[in-house]
Amino acid sequence: MAYRIRPGRNAAKELRKAALERLGKAIQALCAEPAERAEGVHQARKRFKELRALLRLVREPLGARFAVDNRRLRDAGRRLAESRDASAMLESWEALARRNHPLFVSEPFRQIRAGLQQRAAPDGEVHAEFETEVAQVLSELHALTQDVRHWKLAGKGFGLVAGGLRRTYADGVRELARAEKDGTDELLHEWRKRVKDHWYHCQLLSPCWPAALDSRVDQLKQVADALGDDHDLAMMLQLMQREPELFGMPETREELQRCIERRRAQLQQQALRLGRRLYAEAPNALQARIGAYWRIARAEQG
């Protein structure tokens, strides 16, 4: 089943079904063969983010259950973060290299890449506690699967998700304003998290009117990807400060820093330009508009 809820069906059942399907995919990803462990962790963490966004969509109907299940998924993601973060750093390097090819094929930059590759454990090797942590995460996911089957969601139809949709979108409006005012790494990262939540919510609700919401989904992904690439480069700068020896001589680090700062400026400009349009609508207006799509779609399917 796709990550979607259909207006013509029972909303609570659709949400539980979507959550269970994501949990099943996360469990499957973490049971991958050793050679595919790094990708399995990456896919599992993506499923956790989809699940946490779904939880935010029904935050109020879930009541106290929201905080419990959200914390479980957050902690599961953190357990698996270390093995993924090193791989993401190498991917960020490769993306930067494609834009600065002559510089990045020079010997000093090739040595930096070799160091990052060693750090990423590309053959699927991960830190010593990996197997134990995966086993613990899998145990938690199986327990969560049983709990989701018994979720009690108070509300019907669009009313079940309206509050979560509006709240998360309003959070994005606020974080965009903060990022525009003072574009620190932390504020841009906070806005990115809210963009991704709204992106997931629009995916879930796209059956209301695919022609309109699929386009919004695509544009939100562009913003999230730009902010994600920017965040990865910010992490590279932080690593350079913590472990300068990994990045060669001072002159090499200066050249790299100029490349990173130039690319970050481009990515931030791209994200803000599109983000201003996606977040131009007032939260109440967006909720009312998508609610109207839901009611029309439900009437057409009834």
C-alpha positions as CSV (number, residue, x, y, z in Angstrom):
1,M,0.0,0.0,0.0
2,A,1.2,3.5,-0.8
3,Y,1.7,6.2,1.8
4,R,-1.8,7.5,1.2
5,I,-5.2,7.8,2.9
6,R,-8.3,7.7,0.8
7,P,-11.2,10.0,1.6
8,G,-13.8,7.5,0.6
9,R,-12.6,5.0,3.3
10,N,-12.7,5.0,7.1
11,A,-10.1,7.5,8.0
12,A,-8.9,5.8,11.2
13,K,-8.5,2.5,9.5
14,E,-6.6,4.1,6.6
15,L,-4.2,5.8,9.1
16,R,-3.6,2.6,11.0
17,K,-3.1,0.7,7.8
18,A,-0.5,3.3,6.5
19,A,1.3,3.2,9.8
20,L,1.5,-0.6,9.8
21,E,2.7,-0.7,6.3
22,R,5.6,1.8,7.1
23,L,6.5,-0.3,10.2
24,G,6.6,-3.5,8.0
25,K,8.9,-1.8,5.5
26,A,11.2,-0.6,8.3
27,I,11.4,-4.1,9.8
28,Q,12.1,-5.5,6.3
29,A,14.9,-3.0,5.7
30,L,16.7,-3.7,9.0
31,C,16.6,-7.5,8.1
32,A,18.7,-6.9,5.0
33,E,21.8,-8.9,4.2
34,P,25.1,-7.7,5.6
35,A,26.2,-6.2,2.3
36,E,23.1,-4.1,2.2
37,R,23.1,-2.9,5.8
38,A,24.0,0.7,5.1
39,E,21.1,1.1,2.7
40,G,18.8,-0.9,5.0
41,V,19.5,1.6,7.8
42,H,18.9,4.5,5.5
43,Q,15.6,3.1,4.3
44,A,14.5,2.3,7.9
45,R,15.2,5.8,9.1
46,K,13.2,7.2,6.2
47,R,10.3,5.0,7.3
48,F,10.7,6.3,10.9
49,K,10.4,9.9,9.6
50,E,7.2,9.0,7.7
51,L,5.8,7.4,10.8
52,R,6.6,10.4,13.0
53,A,4.9,12.7,10.4
54,L,1.8,10.5,10.4
55,L,1.8,10.7,14.2
56,R,1.9,14.5,14.1
57,L,-1.1,14.5,11.7
58,V,-3.2,12.7,14.4
59,R,-1.4,14.2,17.4
60,E,-4.7,15.4,19.1
61,P,-6.8,12.3,18.4
62,L,-4.0,10.1,19.7
63,G,-3.8,12.0,23.0
64,A,-1.1,10.7,25.4
65,R,-0.3,7.9,22.9
66,F,1.4,10.5,20.6
67,A,4.2,11.3,23.0
68,V,4.9,7.7,23.8
69,D,5.1,6.4,20.2
70,N,6.9,9.5,18.9
71,R,9.6,9.1,21.5
72,R,10.0,5.4,20.6
73,L,10.5,6.2,16.9
74,R,12.8,9.1,17.7
75,D,15.0,6.9,19.9
76,A,15.0,4.1,17.3
77,G,16.3,6.6,14.7
78,R,19.0,7.9,17.0
79,R,20.2,4.3,17.7
80,L,20.9,3.9,13.9
81,A,22.2,7.4,13.2
82,E,25.9,6.8,13.6
83,S,26.2,4.3,10.7
84,R,24.1,6.4,8.4
85,D,25.8,9.8,9.1
86,A,29.2,8.8,7.9
87,S,27.7,7.5,4.6
88,A,25.8,10.7,4.2
89,M,29.0,12.7,4.6
90,L,30.6,10.8,1.7
91,E,27.5,11.4,-0.4
92,S,27.6,15.1,0.3
93,W,31.3,15.1,-0.8
94,E,30.4,13.4,-4.1
95,A,27.7,15.9,-4.8
96,L,30.1,18.8,-4.2
97,A,32.7,17.1,-6.4
98,R,30.4,16.9,-9.3
99,R,30.1,20.7,-9.3
100,N,33.9,21.3,-8.8
101,H,35.4,18.5,-10.8
102,P,38.9,20.0,-11.6
103,L,39.5,20.9,-8.0
104,F,38.2,17.6,-6.5
105,V,40.4,15.4,-8.8
106,S,43.5,17.0,-7.4
107,E,45.7,14.9,-5.1
108,P,44.9,16.8,-1.9
109,F,41.2,16.4,-2.5
110,R,41.5,12.8,-3.5
111,Q,43.2,12.1,-0.1
112,I,40.3,13.8,1.7
113,R,37.8,11.6,-0.1
114,A,39.8,8.5,0.8
115,G,39.6,9.5,4.4
116,L,35.9,10.1,4.3
117,Q,35.4,6.8,2.5
118,Q,37.3,4.9,5.2
119,R,35.2,6.7,7.7
120,A,31.9,5.7,6.0
121,A,32.7,1.9,6.0
122,P,31.4,1.4,2.5
123,D,31.5,-2.4,2.6
124,G,28.6,-2.4,5.1
125,E,30.8,-2.6,8.2
126,V,29.5,-0.6,11.1
127,H,30.4,0.1,14.6
128,A,30.8,-2.9,17.0
129,E,27.4,-2.4,18.7
130,F,25.4,-2.4,15.5
131,E,23.9,-5.9,15.7
132,T,22.8,-5.3,19.3
133,E,21.2,-2.0,18.5
134,V,19.4,-3.3,15.4
135,A,18.0,-6.2,17.5
136,Q,16.8,-3.7,20.1
137,V,15.2,-1.5,17.4
138,L,13.5,-4.5,15.8
139,S,12.1,-5.5,19.1
140,E,10.7,-2.0,19.6
141,L,9.2,-2.0,16.1
142,H,7.5,-5.3,16.7
143,A,6.0,-4.0,20.0
144,L,4.9,-0.7,18.3
145,T,3.2,-2.7,15.5
146,Q,1.0,-4.4,18.1
147,D,0.2,-1.1,19.7
148,V,-0.7,0.6,16.4
149,R,-3.2,-2.1,15.7
150,H,-5.1,-0.9,18.8
151,W,-4.8,2.9,18.3
152,K,-7.9,4.7,19.4
153,L,-8.4,7.7,17.2
154,A,-11.1,10.1,18.3
155,G,-12.8,11.7,15.3
156,K,-14.0,11.0,11.8
157,G,-13.1,11.9,8.3
158,F,-11.1,15.0,7.7
159,G,-11.7,16.1,11.2
160,L,-9.3,13.4,12.3
161,V,-6.4,15.0,10.5
162,A,-7.4,18.7,10.2
163,G,-5.8,19.9,13.4
164,G,-2.5,18.1,12.8
165,L,-2.3,19.4,9.2
166,R,-2.9,23.0,10.3
167,R,-0.6,22.8,13.3
168,T,2.4,21.4,11.3
169,Y,1.9,23.8,8.4
170,A,1.7,26.8,10.9
171,D,4.9,25.5,12.5
172,G,6.5,25.7,9.0
173,V,5.3,29.2,8.4
174,R,6.8,30.2,11.8
175,E,10.1,28.4,11.1
176,L,10.4,29.9,7.6
177,A,10.1,33.4,9.1
178,R,12.7,32.7,11.7
179,A,15.1,31.2,9.1
180,E,14.7,34.3,6.9
181,K,15.4,36.6,9.8
182,D,18.4,34.8,11.1
183,G,19.5,32.0,8.8
184,T,21.6,30.0,11.3
185,D,22.3,26.3,10.7
186,E,19.9,25.4,13.6
187,L,17.0,27.5,12.3
188,L,17.3,26.2,8.7
189,H,17.4,22.6,10.1
190,E,14.2,23.3,12.2
191,W,12.5,24.6,9.1
192,R,13.6,21.6,7.1
193,K,12.0,19.3,9.6
194,R,8.7,21.1,9.4
195,V,8.9,21.2,5.6
196,K,9.3,17.4,5.6
197,D,6.3,16.9,7.9
198,H,4.1,19.0,5.6
199,W,5.6,17.1,2.6
200,Y,4.6,13.8,4.2
201,H,1.2,15.1,5.1
202,C,0.5,16.2,1.5
203,Q,1.5,12.8,0.3
204,L,-0.9,11.2,2.7
205,L,-3.7,13.5,1.7
206,S,-3.0,13.6,-2.1
207,P,-5.9,11.3,-3.0
208,C,-8.2,14.2,-2.2
209,W,-7.1,15.9,-5.4
210,P,-3.9,14.4,-7.0
211,A,-3.7,17.0,-9.7
212,A,-3.2,19.7,-7.1
213,L,-1.5,18.0,-4.2
214,D,1.0,15.9,-6.2
215,S,2.5,19.1,-7.6
216,R,2.7,20.5,-4.1
217,V,4.4,17.3,-2.9
218,D,7.0,17.6,-5.7
219,Q,7.8,21.2,-4.8
220,L,8.0,20.5,-1.1
221,K,10.5,17.7,-1.9
222,Q,12.6,20.2,-3.8
223,V,12.7,22.5,-0.7
224,A,13.4,19.6,1.7
225,D,16.2,18.2,-0.6
226,A,17.9,21.6,-0.9
227,L,17.7,22.1,2.9
228,G,19.0,18.6,3.4
229,D,22.0,19.1,1.1
230,D,22.7,22.4,2.9
231,H,22.5,20.7,6.3
232,D,24.9,17.9,5.2
233,L,27.4,20.6,4.1
234,A,27.0,22.4,7.4
235,M,27.9,19.1,9.1
236,M,31.0,18.8,6.9
237,L,32.1,22.2,8.0
238,Q,31.6,21.2,11.6
239,L,33.6,18.0,11.0
240,M,36.4,20.1,9.5
241,Q,36.5,22.2,12.7
242,R,36.6,19.1,14.9
243,E,39.0,17.0,12.8
244,P,41.0,19.4,10.6
245,E,43.7,16.8,9.9
246,L,41.1,14.8,7.9
247,F,40.9,17.7,5.4
248,G,44.5,18.2,4.6
249,M,46.6,21.4,4.8
250,P,45.2,24.8,5.7
251,E,45.2,26.0,2.1
252,T,43.3,22.9,1.0
253,R,40.7,23.5,3.8
254,E,40.3,27.1,2.8
255,E,39.6,26.1,-0.8
256,L,37.1,23.5,0.4
257,Q,35.4,25.9,2.7
258,R,34.9,28.4,-0.2
259,C,33.3,25.6,-2.3
260,I,31.0,24.7,0.6
261,E,30.0,28.2,1.3
262,R,29.3,29.0,-2.3
263,R,27.1,25.9,-2.7
264,R,25.3,26.5,0.6
265,A,24.3,30.0,-0.6
266,Q,22.8,28.6,-3.7
267,L,20.9,25.9,-1.9
268,Q,19.5,28.3,0.7
269,Q,18.4,30.8,-2.0
270,Q,16.7,28.0,-3.9
271,A,14.9,26.7,-0.8
272,L,13.7,30.1,0.4
273,R,12.5,31.2,-3.1
274,L,10.2,28.2,-3.4
275,G,9.4,28.0,0.3
276,R,8.0,31.5,0.4
277,R,5.4,30.5,-2.2
278,L,4.5,27.2,-0.6
279,Y,4.0,28.9,2.8
280,A,2.3,32.0,1.5
281,E,-1.2,30.8,2.5
282,A,-2.5,31.3,6.0
283,P,-2.8,28.1,8.0
284,N,-6.6,28.4,8.4
285,A,-7.0,28.9,4.6
286,L,-4.8,25.9,3.8
287,Q,-6.8,23.7,6.2
288,A,-10.1,24.9,4.7
289,R,-8.9,24.3,1.2
290,I,-7.7,20.7,1.7
291,G,-10.8,20.0,3.8
292,A,-12.9,21.1,0.8
293,Y,-10.9,18.8,-1.5
294,W,-11.5,15.9,1.0
295,R,-15.3,16.5,1.1
296,I,-15.6,16.8,-2.7
297,A,-13.5,13.6,-3.2
298,R,-15.6,11.7,-0.6
299,A,-18.8,12.8,-2.2
300,E,-17.6,11.7,-5.7
301,Q,-16.5,8.3,-4.4
302,G,-19.7,7.8,-2.3
